[in-house]
Amino acid sequence: MRGIPEGNWYCLQCRCLTCWDVVSDQTASFSAGTLRCSLCKHSYHETCIEGKYARIGSSHKWFCGVSCHKIYKGLQSRVGLMNDISDGTSWRLLQCINGDFKAHSSMDFLALKAECNSRLAVAITVIEDYFLQMVDPKTKIDMIPQTIYNWGSQFPRLDFEGFFTIVLEKEDVMVSVASIRIHGRDVAELPFVATCRKFRKRGMSRLLLSSIEEMLKASKVEKLVLPASSPELVQTWTNKFGFQHLDEDDKISLKKVNFMLLPNSTWLKKPL
């Protein structure tokens, strides 16, 4: 931003996506006069969408439409479950389990909590071994554990709520880890992908990415985006994994999405 605009102005995350006027509360899924989708995190005035969308779920969860609700339920049903690939290799979708988590998978709640939280602790070590630290320049908060444990915040820049962790395991050894957040059917973001040193250059990242893409396709998500932090990584993602640079239309349409901000990164996309 070259200068500060005069008068009152608000970022797109602080506006109702129907009337584009400011919303009063960004922190609650449901509050008087304001609704915030529990998946895509877009906010609306209740009066703006009255009659357009059905209110789904309990008072703690609200979804702006059927597609967000289906994606959310689909993700919750996968949490903690092992998905076999081949030759002793499998992947799991994980999310930090706390007191208000509602399990939709077939696993017992306590077993699911132990399964997810213990594996997330290992996942942090895998990502930190590759990325070292990712510190927010203003608050000095390490963003890696914030992302892995999907911690929320009233500040959009530090709001990591909604992140899931996907891990690739070979014979019960965690070899690759990725963090993903789905912003409705339009797009999902993938800020972190890391592989253990011992298993690098053995196709593990490709195997994990293929599993992620299949999961997103099953949820009818249209696009996957990620930040590449160096020219070498830009070449790797574009030449070996089929990613493309964002065009101007992408940049405009994605402004309304609260992506994780990583310094000196080039955002790339892959249509699904």
C-alpha positions in Angstrom: 0.0 0.0 0.0 1.6 3.3 -1.1 -0.5 5.5 1.1 -3.3 5.4 3.7 -6.7 6.1 2.1 -8.8 8.9 3.5 -12.0 8.2 5.5 -13.2 4.8 6.7 -11.9 1.7 4.9 -11.8 -2.0 5.6 -10.0 -5.0 4.2 -12.1 -7.7 2.4 -12.0 -10.0 5.4 -13.9 -7.4 7.5 -16.7 -6.9 4.9 -19.9 -8.7 4.3 -19.6 -10.7 1.0 -23.1 -9.7 0.0 -23.3 -6.0 0.6 -19.6 -5.3 1.1 -20.3 -3.1 4.2 -18.3 -3.7 7.4 -19.2 -6.6 9.7 -19.1 -6.1 13.4 -17.6 -9.3 14.7 -14.9 -11.4 13.1 -14.3 -13.8 16.0 -17.5 -15.7 16.4 -19.2 -18.2 14.1 -22.6 -16.8 15.2 -23.3 -13.5 16.9 -26.1 -11.0 16.9 -26.4 -9.7 13.3 -23.2 -11.3 12.0 -22.6 -14.8 10.7 -19.2 -16.3 9.9 -18.8 -19.5 7.9 -17.1 -22.2 9.9 -15.2 -23.4 6.8 -14.4 -20.6 4.4 -14.5 -17.9 7.3 -16.3 -15.4 5.1 -18.6 -13.1 7.1 -22.1 -11.9 6.4 -24.8 -9.7 7.8 -27.6 -12.0 8.9 -30.1 -9.7 7.2 -28.2 -9.8 3.9 -28.5 -13.6 3.5 -31.9 -14.1 5.2 -33.8 -16.6 3.1 -30.8 -17.4 0.8 -29.0 -20.0 2.9 -30.3 -22.4 5.5 -28.6 -22.2 8.9 -27.0 -25.6 9.4 -25.8 -27.2 12.6 -25.6 -26.0 16.1 -25.3 -22.4 17.4 -21.5 -22.9 17.5 -21.1 -23.9 13.8 -22.7 -22.1 10.8 -22.0 -22.5 7.1 -22.7 -20.1 4.3 -24.0 -22.9 2.0 -24.4 -26.6 1.4 -21.0 -27.0 -0.3 -19.0 -25.6 2.7 -21.1 -27.8 5.1 -20.4 -30.9 3.0 -16.7 -30.2 2.8 -16.5 -29.6 6.5 -18.3 -32.9 7.3 -16.2 -34.7 4.8 -13.0 -33.5 6.5 -14.2 -34.2 10.0 -15.1 -37.8 8.9 -11.5 -38.4 7.8 -9.7 -37.1 10.8 -7.4 -39.7 12.3 -8.2 -42.5 9.9 -5.4 -44.3 8.1 -5.7 -44.4 4.3 -3.5 -47.2 2.7 -1.6 -46.4 -0.5 0.8 -49.2 -1.2 3.9 -51.0 0.1 3.3 -50.1 3.7 2.7 -46.5 2.9 -0.4 -44.6 4.1 -1.6 -41.1 4.8 -3.7 -39.5 7.6 -5.6 -36.3 8.0 -5.0 -34.8 11.5 -6.3 -31.8 13.4 -5.7 -30.7 17.0 -8.4 -32.3 19.2 -9.7 -30.1 22.0 -12.7 -30.2 24.3 -15.3 -28.8 21.8 -14.2 -31.1 18.9 -17.1 -33.2 17.6 -15.8 -36.4 16.1 -17.5 -37.6 12.9 -15.2 -40.5 12.3 -15.6 -44.1 13.5 -12.9 -43.7 16.2 -13.6 -43.3 19.9 -13.1 -39.7 21.0 -10.2 -40.3 23.4 -8.5 -42.6 21.0 -8.9 -40.0 18.3 -7.5 -37.3 20.5 -4.4 -39.4 21.4 -3.9 -40.4 17.8 -4.0 -36.9 16.4 -2.3 -34.9 19.1 0.7 -37.3 19.4 1.2 -37.3 15.7 0.9 -33.6 15.5 3.8 -33.2 17.9 6.0 -35.3 15.5 4.7 -33.4 12.5 6.0 -30.1 14.0 9.6 -31.6 14.3 9.4 -32.6 10.6 8.3 -29.2 9.4 10.8 -27.3 11.7 13.6 -29.4 10.5 12.9 -28.2 6.9 11.7 -24.6 7.5 13.6 -23.9 10.8 11.4 -21.1 12.1 8.7 -19.0 10.4 8.3 -16.0 12.7 5.7 -13.3 12.2 7.7 -10.1 11.8 5.4 -8.0 14.0 4.5 -10.3 16.9 7.6 -12.6 16.7 5.2 -15.6 17.0 6.4 -18.8 15.5 3.8 -19.6 12.9 4.6 -23.3 12.5 3.1 -24.6 15.8 0.2 -22.1 15.4 -0.6 -23.7 12.1 -0.2 -27.3 13.2 -2.4 -26.7 16.2 -4.9 -24.6 14.1 -5.0 -21.7 16.7 -7.3 -18.9 16.0 -6.9 -15.2 16.5 -9.0 -12.0 16.3 -6.3 -10.7 13.9 -6.7 -12.1 10.4 -3.0 -12.2 9.8 -2.5 -14.6 12.9 -5.7 -16.6 12.5 -4.7 -20.2 11.7 -8.1 -21.7 12.6 -9.2 -24.3 10.1 -5.8 -25.8 9.3 -5.4 -29.5 8.9 -2.2 -31.5 8.8 -1.7 -34.4 6.4 1.0 -36.9 7.1 2.5 -39.6 5.0 3.8 -42.6 6.9 5.8 -45.6 5.8 5.5 -48.6 8.2 4.4 -46.3 11.0 7.3 -43.8 10.4 6.3 -40.3 9.5 8.1 -39.3 6.4 6.3 -36.3 4.9 4.0 -33.6 6.4 1.8 -30.9 4.8 -0.5 -28.2 6.3 -3.7 -27.4 4.4 -6.7 -25.1 4.8 -9.7 -25.2 2.6 -11.5 -21.9 1.9 -14.7 -23.4 0.4 -14.9 -24.9 -3.1 -12.9 -22.2 -4.7 -9.5 -22.8 -3.2 -7.3 -24.6 -0.7 -3.9 -23.3 0.6 -0.8 -25.4 1.2 1.8 -23.3 3.0 4.0 -26.1 4.4 5.2 -29.3 2.7 8.2 -31.0 4.3 9.9 -34.4 4.1 12.3 -36.0 6.6 15.9 -35.9 5.6 16.2 -39.6 5.4 13.4 -39.9 2.8 14.1 -36.9 0.6 14.5 -37.3 -3.1 12.6 -40.6 -3.0 9.2 -39.4 -4.3 7.5 -39.0 -0.9 6.4 -35.4 -1.5 4.9 -36.3 -4.8 3.1 -39.2 -3.2 1.7 -36.9 -0.4 0.7 -34.3 -2.9 -1.1 -36.8 -5.0 -3.1 -37.9 -1.9 -3.9 -34.3 -1.1 -5.1 -33.6 -4.6 -7.4 -36.7 -4.6 -8.9 -35.7 -1.3 -9.5 -32.2 -2.6 -11.0 -33.5 -5.8 -13.4 -35.7 -3.8 -14.5 -32.5 -2.0 -14.9 -30.7 -5.4 -12.3 -28.1 -4.5 -11.3 -26.3 -7.7 -7.8 -25.0 -7.0 -4.8 -25.5 -4.8 -2.4 -22.6 -4.1 0.9 -22.5 -2.3 3.8 -20.0 -1.6 7.2 -20.8 -3.0 9.9 -19.0 -1.0 12.7 -19.0 -3.5 13.3 -19.0 -7.3 14.5 -22.6 -7.1 11.3 -23.7 -5.4 9.2 -21.9 -8.0 11.0 -23.9 -10.7 10.5 -27.1 -8.7 6.8 -26.6 -8.2 6.1 -25.5 -11.8 8.3 -27.9 -13.7 7.9 -31.0 -11.6 4.4 -30.7 -9.9 2.4 -28.8 -12.5 1.8 -25.5 -10.7 1.4 -22.2 -12.5 1.8 -18.6 -11.7 -1.3 -16.6 -10.6 -2.7 -14.4 -13.3 -4.3 -11.1 -12.7 -7.8 -12.5 -12.4 -6.6 -15.0 -9.8 -5.0 -12.2 -7.8 -8.2 -10.2 -7.8 -10.5 -13.1 -6.9 -8.2 -14.4 -4.1 -8.0 -11.0 -2.3 -11.1 -11.9 -0.3 -9.3 -15.0 1.1 -7.3 -14.8 4.3 -4.2 -16.8 3.3 -1.3 -17.3 5.6 1.3 -14.6 4.9 4.9 -15.9 4.3 7.5 -13.3 3.5 9.3 -13.1 0.1 7.1 -15.8 -1.4 5.6 -16.3 -4.9 2.1 -17.7 -4.9 1.5 -20.5 -7.3 -1.7 -22.4 -8.3 -2.8 -25.8 -9.6 -6.3 -26.3 -11.0 -7.8 -29.6 -9.8 
